[in-house]
Amino acid sequence: MAKSPEQEHPVKAFGWAARDSSGHLSPFKFSRRATGEKDVTFKVLYCGICHSDLHSIKNEWGGAMYPLVPGHEIVGVVTEVGPKVTKFKVGDKVGVGCLVGSCHSCESCANDLENYCPKTIFTYNSKCHDGTMTYGGYSDIMVADEHFVVAIPDSLPLDGVAPLLCAGITVYSPLKHYGLDKPGLHLGVVGLGGLGHMAVKFAKAMGLKVTIISTSPSKKQEAVERLGADSFLVSHDQEQMQSAMGTMDGIIDTVSAVHPLLPLLALVKNDGKLVMVGAPDKPLELPAFPLLMGRKVVGGSLIGGLKETQEMINFASKHNITSDIEVVQMDYVNTAMERLAKADVRYRFVIDIGNSLKSAA
């Protein structure tokens, strides 16, 4: 197969990669394709550390292809655009989330749901149309088709907005799709981590009453006083859970560990919805009777399409929503991964790629 002009003249890139399932990250030189007709090339300034990155570098979900450069919460400034690019120019602030490609011809793509395309190309650990590997945002430059690039408004700080490209859209999309975005509704949020704290912020901006459901009583003050949640339930406190039965219109469940669903189903009203956005690595037990008795629904949601991702970023700009972050240097990344595995972050690590990548080489 003949090489395209973009493959003929690859661009040198530098990042950090995992070489095996130990998950240890270290400096890595590789190539990006040259800027194609519809491509946007940008200097990466910040990249969020998502729990998916940790799962991927350790091959906990299977299918890891090493060397693996993680990172799908990527923001920076455009340095070059292809001749057929219409939405971006040099100097623009932009981001790339979890996707860099799809088929553009299936029903999902036609409905702006590239995230559900059967031929989705993920930002890292995926194969491009030409068979080359995708490498993520723990790197100095990014090249992507303009369709998969989002504009970042000047009003949003780049470091704080980076996690919205995964964590933000992961909770925004189900709120919209399942009709849980109407002012006055009562939403439960299970888990107060990277996803959970974003769910609280978006739900409050939409005018919802929000209750956080957590195993950690110590998070109550933070949840109510700083994040603005209306109430807080300790999930293993039977009395608290009992008093809240049948009070919620819906629940966004962000927890990735195995946990019981039955107590959560008891919290939602008839016709209520329990939406899973976390991904436990073992099956959860789902009894049928609680669903039948209240015509309740258990659903799922995976990130969002590009149109909705841009809508989410614009909503965040209007309501001044950013992630609560701890900015770290590139050479701290392995320690950050260890801390993330212990949930020792409030609430998202973001790597300062622009200022620390080269010096960490």
C-alpha positions in Angstrom: 0.0 0.0 0.0 1.5 3.4 -1.1 2.2 5.8 1.7 0.3 9.1 1.9 2.1 12.4 1.9 1.4 12.6 5.6 3.2 9.3 6.2 6.1 10.2 3.8 7.1 13.2 6.0 6.3 12.2 9.6 6.9 14.7 12.4 9.3 13.9 15.3 7.4 13.7 18.6 8.4 13.1 22.2 6.4 11.8 25.1 6.2 9.3 27.9 5.1 5.7 27.3 4.5 2.4 29.1 6.5 -0.5 27.7 4.7 -3.3 29.5 1.9 -4.1 32.0 4.0 -2.9 34.9 2.6 0.4 33.8 5.8 2.3 34.4 6.1 5.3 32.2 9.4 6.6 30.7 10.6 9.0 27.9 9.7 7.8 24.4 10.6 9.2 20.9 8.1 8.5 18.1 6.5 10.0 15.0 3.3 11.8 14.3 1.9 12.1 10.7 2.6 15.4 9.0 -0.4 17.8 8.9 -2.9 16.5 6.4 -5.4 18.5 4.4 -8.0 18.4 7.1 -5.7 18.1 10.1 -5.0 20.4 13.0 -1.6 20.2 14.6 -1.2 21.7 18.0 1.4 22.1 20.8 0.2 20.2 23.8 0.3 22.4 26.9 -1.7 20.2 29.4 -3.1 16.7 29.6 -5.3 15.3 32.3 -4.6 11.9 33.9 -7.8 9.8 33.6 -8.4 6.5 35.5 -8.6 4.9 32.0 -4.9 5.8 31.5 -4.1 3.7 34.6 -6.2 0.8 33.5 -4.7 0.9 30.0 -1.0 1.1 30.8 -1.4 -1.9 33.2 -3.5 -3.8 30.6 -6.3 -4.3 33.1 -8.9 -4.2 30.4 -6.8 -6.3 28.0 -5.8 -5.3 24.5 -2.9 -3.0 25.4 -0.4 -2.4 22.6 3.0 -1.3 23.8 4.7 1.1 23.7 1.6 2.9 24.9 1.4 6.7 25.2 -1.7 7.5 27.3 -3.7 10.7 27.6 -7.1 11.7 26.2 -7.7 15.0 28.0 -5.4 17.1 25.8 -5.3 20.9 25.4 -3.0 23.2 23.6 -2.5 25.8 21.0 -2.7 25.3 17.2 0.6 25.5 15.3 -0.4 24.4 11.9 -3.6 23.6 9.9 -4.2 21.8 6.7 -5.5 23.6 3.6 -9.0 22.3 3.9 -9.4 23.1 7.6 -12.2 25.6 8.1 -12.9 25.7 11.8 -9.4 26.5 13.3 -6.4 28.7 12.7 -2.9 29.0 14.1 -3.0 30.3 17.6 -6.4 28.9 18.5 -6.8 27.1 21.9 -8.1 23.6 21.2 -8.6 20.2 22.8 -8.8 16.5 21.8 -10.7 14.1 24.0 -11.1 10.3 23.7 -11.7 10.0 20.0 -9.6 10.8 16.9 -11.5 8.9 14.2 -14.7 7.1 13.1 -16.2 5.7 9.9 -18.4 8.8 9.1 -20.9 6.5 7.3 -22.8 4.6 10.0 -26.0 5.6 11.7 -24.2 6.6 14.9 -21.8 8.9 13.0 -24.8 10.4 11.0 -26.4 11.2 14.4 -23.3 12.9 15.8 -22.6 9.9 18.0 -19.1 9.0 16.9 -18.5 7.6 20.3 -20.8 4.7 19.4 -19.4 4.1 15.9 -18.3 0.4 15.6 -15.1 1.7 13.9 -14.2 4.4 16.5 -10.5 5.2 16.6 -9.5 6.1 20.2 -6.9 8.7 20.9 -4.4 6.1 22.2 -3.9 2.4 22.0 -5.9 2.2 18.8 -5.1 1.7 15.1 -5.6 4.4 12.5 -7.2 3.8 9.1 -3.7 3.4 7.7 -2.7 0.8 10.3 -0.5 3.1 12.4 -0.8 3.3 16.2 -2.5 6.2 17.9 -0.5 7.9 20.7 -2.1 10.0 23.4 -1.4 13.4 25.0 1.5 12.6 27.3 3.5 14.1 24.4 4.7 17.4 23.0 2.5 17.6 19.8 -0.8 16.3 18.6 -2.2 15.9 15.1 -5.9 15.2 14.6 -8.6 15.6 11.9 -10.4 18.9 12.6 -13.7 17.0 13.1 -12.3 15.5 16.3 -10.9 18.8 17.6 -12.9 21.1 19.9 -12.5 24.8 20.4 -11.6 26.0 23.9 -13.1 29.5 24.8 -10.6 32.0 26.1 -12.7 32.3 29.3 -11.6 28.8 30.5 -8.2 28.1 31.9 -6.5 25.4 29.8 -5.3 23.3 32.8 -8.8 23.3 34.5 -10.6 22.5 31.3 -8.5 19.5 30.2 -10.4 16.9 32.3 -13.7 18.1 30.8 -12.7 16.3 27.6 -13.3 13.0 29.3 -14.7 13.4 32.8 -16.8 16.3 31.9 -18.5 14.9 28.8 -18.9 11.5 30.5 -21.3 13.0 33.0 -22.8 15.8 30.8 -24.0 13.4 28.1 -26.2 11.1 30.3 -27.7 14.1 32.1 -28.9 15.4 28.7 -29.8 12.0 27.1 -31.8 10.6 30.0 -33.6 13.9 30.6 -31.9 14.5 34.0 -31.1 18.1 33.1 -34.4 19.8 34.0 -34.4 22.4 36.8 -35.9 21.1 40.1 -35.2 17.4 39.5 -33.4 15.5 42.3 -30.2 13.8 41.1 -28.0 11.3 43.1 -24.3 11.1 42.3 -22.5 7.9 43.4 -18.8 8.5 44.1 -17.1 11.8 44.6 -14.0 11.5 42.4 -12.9 12.8 39.0 -16.3 12.0 37.4 -18.5 12.6 40.5 -17.3 16.1 41.3 -17.9 17.1 37.6 -21.4 15.6 37.8 -22.2 17.8 40.8 -21.0 20.9 39.0 -22.9 20.4 35.8 -26.1 19.3 37.7 -26.0 22.3 39.9 -25.5 24.6 36.9 -28.6 22.9 35.3 -30.7 23.8 38.4 -30.9 20.3 39.9 -31.0 19.3 43.6 -28.0 17.1 44.1 -27.3 14.4 46.7 -23.9 12.7 46.8 -23.8 9.0 47.8 -20.4 8.0 49.1 -18.7 5.4 51.3 -16.6 8.2 52.8 -18.2 10.3 55.5 -15.1 12.5 55.5 -16.1 13.9 52.1 -19.3 15.4 53.4 -18.0 18.9 54.3 -16.2 19.2 51.0 -19.2 18.0 49.0 -21.7 20.4 50.6 -19.7 23.5 51.4 -17.3 23.7 48.5 -18.9 21.8 45.6 -22.4 22.9 46.5 -24.2 19.6 46.8 -27.5 19.8 48.6 -27.1 16.7 50.7 -24.9 13.8 51.4 -25.6 10.1 52.0 -23.2 7.6 53.5 -24.0 4.5 51.5 -23.4 2.0 54.3 -25.5 3.9 56.8 -28.8 2.0 56.7 -30.8 4.8 58.4 -29.6 7.5 56.0 -30.3 5.3 53.0 -33.7 4.3 54.3 -34.8 7.9 54.8 -33.9 8.8 51.2 -35.8 5.9 49.5 -37.9 6.8 46.5 -36.7 10.5 46.5 -34.5 10.7 43.4 -35.5 11.2 39.8 -32.2 9.7 38.7 -28.7 8.6 39.7 -25.4 8.9 37.9 -23.2 6.1 39.2 -19.5 7.0 38.6 -17.9 4.1 40.7 -15.6 1.7 38.9 -15.3 -0.8 41.7 -17.7 -3.6 42.2 -20.6 -2.4 44.4 -24.3 -3.3 45.1 -26.9 -1.8 42.9 -30.0 -2.8 44.9 -29.6 0.0 47.5 -29.2 2.5 44.7 -32.4 1.3 42.9 -34.3 1.8 46.2 -33.4 5.5 46.1 -35.0 6.3 42.8 -38.7 7.1 42.3 -41.0 5.1 40.0 -39.8 5.6 36.4 -36.4 6.6 37.9 -33.1 6.0 36.1 -29.9 4.6 37.4 -27.2 5.4 34.8 -23.8 3.7 34.9 -20.7 5.7 33.7 -18.1 3.8 35.8 -16.7 0.5 34.4 -16.2 -2.2 37.1 -14.0 -5.0 35.8 -16.4 -7.7 37.1 -20.1 -8.1 36.5 -22.5 -6.4 38.9 -25.6 -8.2 40.4 -28.8 -6.7 39.0 -32.0 -8.2 40.5 -35.1 -7.9 38.2 -37.8 -7.3 40.8 -36.8 -3.8 41.9 -37.0 -2.8 38.2 -40.4 -4.3 37.7 -41.9 -2.9 40.9 -41.2 0.7 40.0 -40.8 0.6 36.2 -37.2 1.6 36.9 -34.4 1.7 34.3 -30.7 0.9 34.5 -28.8 2.4 31.6 -25.3 3.3 30.6 -23.4 6.0 28.8 -19.9 6.4 27.2 -18.4 9.9 26.8 -20.2 11.8 24.0 -20.1 12.7 20.3 -18.1 15.7 19.0 -21.0 18.0 18.6 -22.1 17.3 22.2 -18.6 17.7 23.5 -18.4 21.1 22.0 -21.8 21.9 23.5 -20.5 20.8 26.9 -17.4 23.0 26.6 -19.5 26.0 25.7 -21.9 25.3 28.6 -18.9 25.1 30.9 -17.7 28.4 29.6 -21.1 30.0 30.2 -21.3 28.7 33.8 -17.6 29.0 34.6 -17.2 25.2 35.2 -13.7 23.7 35.4 -12.3 20.6 37.1 -10.7 20.7 40.5 -7.1 19.8 39.7 -3.6 19.2 41.0 -1.1 20.2 38.4 2.0 18.0 38.3 5.3 17.9 36.3 5.9 15.2 33.7 8.5 13.4 35.8 6.0 13.0 38.6 3.6 10.9 36.5 4.5 7.5 37.9 3.9 8.8 41.5 0.7 10.4 40.3 -0.4 7.0 38.9 0.3 5.3 42.3 -1.7 8.0 44.1 -4.5 7.7 41.6 -4.7 4.0 42.3 -5.3 4.9 45.9 -7.8 7.6 45.1 -5.4 10.1 46.6 -6.3 13.1 44.4 -8.9 15.9 44.5 -10.0 15.4 41.9 -7.9 15.2 38.8 -4.2 15.2 38.1 -3.2 17.4 35.1 0.3 17.2 33.6 1.9 20.5 32.8 3.3 19.2 29.5 4.3 22.6 28.1 6.6 23.5 30.9 7.9 20.1 32.1 8.0 17.5 29.3 11.4 18.5 27.8 13.1 19.0 31.1 11.9 15.5 32.2 13.6 13.8 29.3 
